[in-house]
């Protein structure tokens, strides 16, 4: 088991998770990332089938971009390229001379206007294409991929499909990834109400904006009537996507069983036993490929791993240490 021993107050999955998303922690993340956010360049990637995805690029200020590694960071569900859990890491990497690209998944980060069709977690092809596009457009030496929560799930699926898209990825880091979506959704339905209310509110806000942009395509009244995450998932899938069942959809972005068997890229996964959002036991169903290293901790919550409200968290330190060592 990996050694992460937080202060006693954070030795609880809920306290670690909620503190990591608190207003105080947000203020810290915004403060340390102010130069990063100020210098970010918005890039819109034109992909096949008229799909467009947007992200934020920070080129290295230390030397020529082609001499520096490029790190692509994927946020979690309902997050964005400026989510507070990824800003300290992105900022620290940029300060150490890395090129950093933070991709907004479809409909996230205020990008609902770029595509009429809704985001769903099986849209792997467009994220693969976005990865390929950013590798082609941004000169770099090595390429690294980091993902949080659902972004961690995407990162590992990209790694498993990289050979088909001729992607060169030196290493992948996946923090608290969704592994078995069916288990994760069921767990979310039984979480404390503070979590389910938060996710539903943010989801409905995202969909309200989608309705404003495409009023003839989305029925906001029926969307607002959904009172659970499972109910909302089923409603959106059956009304607005090609999926004929929730089960087929959830299986579509699962990474358990043999899904990661093609993964040959060195990949590190960070999982906390006390994660209140993602069932940690799902790790036992991951394919035991030699390329996959699991870093299991007793504590950490969901994308928390706090050492304090005004410090770099533990998992960020682990990633920065490894990437800095490889760069040098």
Buried (B, 14 or more C-beta within 10 A) or exposed (E): EBEBEBEEEBBBBBBBBBBBBBEEBBEBBBEBBEEBBEEBEEBEBEBEEEBBBBBBBBBBEEEEBEEBBBBBBBBBBBBBBBBBBBBBBBBBBBBBBBBBBBBBBBBBBBBBBBBEBBBBBBBBBBBBBBBBBBBEEBBBEBBBBBBBBBBBBBBBBBBBBBEEEEBEBBBBBBBBBBBBBBBBBBBBEEBEEEBBEBBBEEBBEBBBBBBEEBEEEBBBEEBEEBEEBEEBBBBBBEEBBEBEEBEEBBBBBBBBEEBBEBBBBBBBBBBBBBBBBBBBEBBEBBBEBEBBEBBBBBBBBBBBBBBBBEEBBBBBBBBBEBBBEEBE
